[in-house]
Amino acid sequence: MAEYTWPAMEKRRVVGKRISRLDGPAKSSGKAKYPSDLNPSNILYGAILTSPHPHAKVKFIDTSAAESMKGVTSVRVVAPAGTEIQWAGAELAFVAADKETIARDAIRAIKVDYEVLPHLVREEDLAKAGARAKAAGEQVSGDPEKAFTESAATVEGFYGIPVITHCCLEPHGQTIQWQGDKIEYWPSTQNVSGVGGDLARGLQIPVANVSVHMDYMGGGFGSKFPSDIWGRESAQMSKASGGRPVKLFLDRATELTIAGVRPSAYANVKVSASADGTITGWQSESWATGGIGGGGMAPIPYVFTGIPNKRMNHTAVSLNAGGARAWRAPNHPQASFITCSALEDLAAKLKMDPTDLFLKNLAYTSRADVYRSQIAKAMEMIDWKKNWHPRGEGPLDGRMRRGLGMGIATWGGAGHASECRVNIHPDGGVEIELGSQDIGTGTRTAIAMVVAEMLGLDHTMVKVKIGENSFPPSGASGGSTTIGGVSSSSLKAATDALQKLMEVASASLGTSADQLEATDSTIRVKGDPSKSLSWKQACQKLGTRTISETGKNDPKNPGGLNTQGVGGIQMADCSVDMDTGVVRVNKVVAVQDCGLVVNPKTAESQVYGAMIMSVCAALIEERVMDEMTGRVMNADMEFYKLAGIADIGEMQVHMDITPEHDKRGVIGLGEPCAIGGVASLANAVANAIGVRVPTVPLTPDKVLKALYGDKLGMVRA
Amino acid sequence: MQAFEYASPKGLKEAVAMLGPDAALLAGGTDLISLMKDYVVSPKRVVSIRNIKELGGISGKSGGVRIGAAVTFDELLSSSAIRAYPALIQAAQGVSSPQIRNVGTVGGDLCQRPRCWYFRQGRGLLAMHNGKSLVEGGENKYHAIFSSGPAKFVSASSLGPALIALGAKIGVTGASGSRSVDAAKFFVEPKSESEREIALAPNEIVTEVVLPAAGSLRSGTYEVREKQALDWPLVTCSVAMGSDWTRVVLGHVAPVPYHAEAASKMAGASGAKMTDGDIQKVAEAAVAGAKPLSQNAYKVHLAKVAVARAFQAARG
């Protein structure tokens, strides 16, 4: 039985190096083809008719005009008369046609009558939710009332973070062809190995009849696991159209309306501390929505779970709006924002530096040492000691007032189930096959690096093949589970394949396999580099035989190759125009551990992306619902505001790469770095302007209201 | 998008002959194409004016400057001829997308439709529903704070406020000949759903913008917006000061660029010499009579700030 271990940190030649992603040139030149780029011959275009009403019953639907339009090959009704629609944007019918324009015109030719029903699409004001609000029960520990009575300082605050929507650059959808009993399926998916089975179940056909192909995808962030109704209906339309391929990707308005949202979180919080800053009590009444199904409680108090006296109440609010899908670190950014805002307000009341308050209470967290060193590092990166001032007392440059803030994060990130096959061919070629996907994080490159490391090769000498469900199955990419899973299965497969090669090569080198090592593209005798074969020579000894070995990551027994549990600290430096309420980001910094870092370059890129997403959510991004019409008002890239280069400020990332973290094995990174940013920016603004803006995004209207309240019209211009 | 007939005439006269109630003019296409894709407009004929040479070019005219309607933002900003009109330059710089600056035109900026999200969802310019204004009862954070009628959208024109402040004239050609309109009169507040927000008949084309001689003119534009990267302004203000006059024009606060006449009069001949305290009074005068909606009182405040900062920009 081979031993599976990561090579010692100081001996690694590939893993741990800053390597540019292998598919960068293909992606940036347009050579890489995404599912939405594919145009197989004889293609049809799909379109969806969606409901304009947020709550209605379909009384009548007539597709005859659409069916008789020239170029229309298939029309399918999915919401027949009697169907109750629960949100605007819900799917009613699908059309396939020779041209996209025809498909869209045909959709408009479908006649529908509705019985319009009462709706609710906003939840910020819980009092208006009525019967749509459902209490989820109370959790109490210790004696919070006593804590509040006896503590030196207590603060009460209201904090809110609205629903935001997924906004993948490549929208949801697929190109699909159902011919005979076989389906060729090119989805934009985070779930190459599993999405075919999901489709097959919906269509009631054998899973083995579905071939999934996806080389590249334009983002998922948690929203692209299932085959979805548009996948199943496109398959049916292909079948009904004589097996012609059908391409259907959501248009931007539909994408932002129904392809998944991040639930909101609102909370009235009371938190107390003794005079030295030790937190003594926490009380929260929170509410949230993720659509018609309501919304669960964000895990508050976040990270500081050991606070002794707590009372938490939560209410789920059901709305007639597009539903939730996992959104990079589900419920954690919300929890971090609410908790860190309340703690920053508490520190302000105690006239303490918030970093001191956080440090004082690390015993309430599960990784005090990690956070202590991360806070110290982040403070150094943002020059906290020099730049932080008590609330509202930061320096004024013209009309710009500056402030600093921090946010905290935690996540699991254990590797998912993954199988990987490594083939070593007699000509020296190395192929790695696994049914995984690169959702933009650099997974393809990381796999190549791991196998190259184990085989003693350069990472450009191995070929990574992913994106096919015919390859050994690998888990869906969600919850920061991919890197742990694929790096472990790849390491094991490469270890076993190398063992086989050494057994063959050992005879030529006059020693046993256990006396050999693979390094610098050679197989050589340990301690005697003169006795060596080049990689190619060694592989030639295979004759005509290919070595093919499969490695497997079992999440229940990762064998020390991967593990879970990380911390992260982000700090922000902002300036606020005290007259316009416009917030400008000066600098944001992130300190993050994720165990053994396979590729620091792509890891940092992942953190940069998360920090940019945090700037969006903190300053400009929200789904705007109109209560009168029940519609999303900003389902576009114009008023659904996302940051541009000019908005993000300077960004610095520090990956905690140390022997202590490294020896834990590989841990996922995607979620933890997407958590603390919103809190850090909201706290920086509170620190700058001297008052709390209760809800994000921190747009000028809200900043000015927090600053001047009803006197808004009277301040100096 | 509904199928349409496409024409690309080479001459102005030919183009005018092709226009009518069912036709639409295509210049840069940054607005028209999205309106068509959203079925907000569905013209039967699209007339491209890209090949009409007489609509291009920037040149001196009567001591001032003539800017062809088909001149792009990029061409405008690259031209030394407009150097004496900082309010116009700063307004054009507010369009912070190279892609839009490369194709978007001066005429298109003046004629673009409002960005009101109710309008863009096909609910009409006035967005009335069962006799009620959707804007007044709904999401109006970005809407008008000045309005004399049922229209609550804001004029989307980036250049309009600066052109009005500078006293520009807009040249228009139709079947019955050419006319010149004061920039201030080019924009109109529709009182009914059948009216337009610009004084242009369906068979007319904007051909040029003519800036008066700059002389000792001072001017500046200030823009407040949520994002620094491409975004619509929350409020803008353009100020121009001649030897014995001042004009203060606000953008994105009304269905038209809003000439704050009381403020202009108050600043009068002393615009360039005003103290910060004087500017404060002018800013207050500029927003007198504002009637904010349920979510946009903050824009009244921003308008005052924009006025003050536009004066500061104009003073240099």
Interface residues (C-beta under 8 A of the other chain):
Chain A: T101 R104 D105 R108 D579 T580 G581 V582 R584 L619 I620 V624 D626 E627 M628 T629 R631 M633 N634 D636 E638 F639 K641 A643 G644 I645 A646 D647 T699 P700 D701 L704 K705 Y708 L712 G713 V715 R716 A717
Chain B: M1 Q2 A3 Y39 S96 R115 W117 Y118 R120 Q121 R123 H129 L134 G137 G138 E139 K141 Y142 V224 R225 E226 K227 Q228 A229 L230 D231 W232 L234 I279 Q280 A283 E284 V287 Q295 N296 A297 Y298 V300 H301 L302 K304 V305 V307 A308
